[in-house]
């Protein structure tokens, strides 16, 4: 097959992946276990310690073994490792490095189908070693500190070696034929200091070399000199993985696809959830045969290890009741817990059914009202009130009352109240985080809460300083002043608005002064590196996602801070609570008992790590007590060691990286520091909000932005805002039966 045709096919593969994802579940009203009636059943392989980075080439399984002064590369026949036996075990294997040779100095290596080995030796030397152990060539790659991050073998013995800045092309004789600067393709030059775009080289089954940079796919091509030719942007929907059979696509829908360059077909191979394995394997897919493959997971997580996956008809699997969990983009912790639940529960298997892509919401709505709806829904990021208002979600209050391990008292009161709709508790979150505004206590005071006028006074008191980073009209209206606007210019009971009055016009003119007459589409972002610029007053969109986050801001500001919250009409602090891993049970589920069993277990099991703050008060308090308790360093007799000044020597509980001089250690949190965190949490607003509020703020930005450039007067823009918003609010009140 010629080159242009293959190029066309790989573009087709990546173009149709979003279509494949958007069509998942479109034709069925029930979940079908497996792909085409088969599941790849996982068996864990017992590994030697320090084994990892596996590849399958020319009938052998290769891997790295960590040693004291570097790495050894081992191999073993595939059949010896994955053959039929009671216990799958990886032997010590044989080293492919000559006796007495310099050890491998990097985890990056490659093996071609003839058994030639490519690896890095001391001095950043790239070695090509023949199967008999003889080094065919050694070539210096890159400058000082320019480490190789990826290798891929191409046609006619050529090799591509990628660093963070260049892709080097080495010919069969070991000569650097060309090098391609990745910066002009990845936009690396425009990134903030300390940030970079990841580079990964992948070999296609036709011998072509592809380059994945961030969310884009490129091909390394020779056009009288090597360059990168963009094929597709993935839009973050999944990732391409290497295999000895060419490219694999690990979709964000929990399915592994095999990409066939010769036909342009993307074949669904397996669902990770059905195989009871994690959805993010490390390294390449280890292709053994059409019936068997293997995957490796690094680290200490639940799925860590090497697994053999064997294609098995679903009728041969142990019989379990299937609970369908409808998801969009499930969190790692939810995926992990589903894996744990499925491995340990003998009665139920939780199957994740993905709703992504075009018209995902419509398809989910249709599935919910079908004769066989899902049993559970991950409502994180969804419009919960849409489903709650239609009595689609089961009332969880009776389940909490009957539970022996969980009750309403286990959750924050302000959080629980927000999820009660028409007297029904419609969902429960496992975690949460809060958004707030943080400023220097010396400038904003020590008490939370302020009005728009307080903000005006602050800016007038410090006229030479910026209010915060990225002070564009989109950020100011859509985020910072959002609560103030929605509370001050709309009567949510009557539907009357006052956007065409002098007060609102004067307010928008003041915002124009703050922005300098310019807008920015960027959102608020503080890199949290170094220290807070003295020229800026506030940290906006400051996330309180852990108990240490306000303390992090204090270290960032290098002085005492106050979580003031967003300004409001009455001066009350507005901290916004956001649920994470928010799960509800479908009211028409035929397996509510099993659905609650899963949800209860998910909420109470603390063995799966929390990304944000735990919703259960007891777990939150346990973490708080740990952070406030000094960890005194003791001598062999159990006595507290002292510093030279006589004070106790304490082991730091907290380390903040990237702040001040690189890292800052904090021994423990004080009661006062922890109280401010709890104040934000206890007063956070978790109220369910429909999209109308966001739409209103978007309208204001849309209509008022032209005023910055003089293309429209403020009076003209305000009149349009008044008309559009008032119609929207009145229609919303009418649809909700008079409830604003």
C-alpha positions, 0 to 999 in steps of 0.5 A: 500500500502506498504512502499517501493512502496509508496517510489517508487511512490514519487520518480517517481512523482519528476522524471517526474515533469521536463518531465511534464514541458518540454512537456508543449505546445508541441502538441498545436499551440494555448493557451487553457485557463484553464486545461481540459476546466475549470478554478478555478475562484478566489473570495477574502475573507474579513479577520479580520486584523492580520489573517494569516497562514491558515489550513483546518483540520477535516471540520474546517478552522484554522488560527492565529490571532496576539495579543499584547503578542503572537498569538491566534489560531481560527477556523470556520466551512469551510462551514461557511466561504466558503459557498454560499453567496454574499460576502465571509467573515471570521468571528471572529471565536472561539479560540481553546485555553482555556480561560486564557491560555498562548498565542501561541509564534510562527507562527508554529502550526499544527492540526491533523484530530482529532482536536488535536492542536500542538503549541509552548508556552513560554520557547520553550514548544511544547504543544499537546492540545486535542479538549476539550482544555486539554493539553495532554503533554508539551515537551521542544524542542531544546536549547536556541535560537533554535526555531522550524521552522516547524511541521508535524504529522506522523503516530501513533500520532508521530510528527516531529519538525524541527529547523535549526539544528535538526529534533526532533521526538516526540512520542504520549506520548510526549517523544523525541524519536530521533533527527536528525542533518540536517547539515550532509544532507544539508551541513550547516556546509560548509556555510558562517557565517550568511547563512543557509539552510531552513527546511520545513516538509511536510506530505504526504497523506500516513502519511509519513513525508517529509523534503524540504531542499533548493532544495532537498526532503528527507523522514524522515525514521526509520531505527533503528534510524531516518535519512533523505533519499534523494528522489530527487533534484528539480533543482530549478524548483518549490516547494512542498506545503502541503495540507490536501490531501497530497503533491502539486507541485507548478511548475515553469511553473505557474501550480499547480499540485496534487501529488498522492502517491498511483498512482504516477500521478502528476495531473495539477489542475490549472494555477495561471495566468488563475485564476488571482491570484499570483503564490506563495501562502503562506503556504499550499493549502487549500483543500475544495473539488474537486471543491473548494480550497483556497489559501492565499497570505501574505503581501501588494502585489497586490494579498495579501489576502485569495481567494476561487477558484471555478472550473468553465467551461471556457464557463461560463467565461466573454469573452475576447481576449487572448494575449499570452505572451511567457515566460521562468522564468518570474520575480515577477514584470511581473507576478504581472503586468499581474495579475493587467492588467487582473483584470482591462482590460475588453477586453484582458486577458494576458496568460503566456505560459511557455517554460522550460526544454529540447528543450524549445528554439526549441519549442518556435522557432516552435511556433513563426513561426507557423500559430498562434504565441504568441503575446509577448515574455519576452526576458530577458536572451534570445538571442535577436539578434537571433530573431531580425535578422530573422525579428521575432520581431515587430518594436516598433518605430511607436508605440512609435511615436504614443503613448501619454504617452511614447516616445524614449526620455523617455529611455536612449540613449545608451540603446535604440540604442542597441535594434535597429536591421536593423533599427527596435526597437525590444524590450523595457526593464522595468528595467536594471542593470549594472555590473562593477569593483570597487576599492579604489580610492586611489589605482585605481585613480578617473577616470574610465577605464583602460587597461590590463597593468594598471591592471598589474601595480596595481598588481605589486604595491601591490604584497602581495594583491589579485586582487580580490576574487576567482581569478581562470582562469575561472573567469579571462578569462570568466569575468574580462579580457573577453572584453580585450581578445575579443577586442585584439586578434580578428579582427571581420571584417576579422575574423583573430585571433592572439591567437598563438602569443607571446603576448597572451602566455605571457598574459596567463602565467601572468594569471597563476601567478595571480591564483597561478596555480589553477582554481576555478569553483566558480564565483566572490562573495563578501558576502558584510558583514563586510568590504572589506578585506584589502588584496583584491584590487577590487570588481568584478561583482559589481552590480549597480542595484539600485542608492545606490549600489556604495555607498554601496561599499563605505561603504563596502570599508570604503573609497572613491571608483571608478567604473573603469569598466572592462579593455579594449584594448583601456582603455575605461571603460567597464560597462555592461548593462543588461535588465530586463523585456525585452519585444518584440511583435511578428511580426506575431501576430494577436493582435498587438494592444492589445500587445502594449496596454499591453507593454505600460501599463507595461512600464509606470505603476510605482505602481509595484515595481522595482527590479532594475533600472527603464528604464524610465529616469523620474522615475530614476530621481525621485528616484535620487532626493529623495535620494539626498534630506535631510529629516530634522527632524522637531518639532511640529512647523515645525522648523528643529531640531538640534543636540548638535553640531548645525547641522540639525537632519536628518532622514536617507534615506538609511540603509545598513544591514550586513556591518561594525558593523551590519548596517550603516545609510546614511542620503542622497546621495551627488551630487558627489556620484550620478554623479558616478552612472549616469556615469556608467549608461550613458556609460554602454554597452547594446549591444546585444551579440550572444553566440559566444563571450561566447563560445570563452571565454569558449574555451580559459578556456578549452584549457588553464586550463591544462597548470596550471598543466603542462599537456599541454604547453602554446604554444600547448594550444594557437595553439588549441585556434587559430585554434578553435576560428578562424574557429568559427569567420570566420563561424560566419562572413560568416553566417552574410553576412560579418558583424562581 
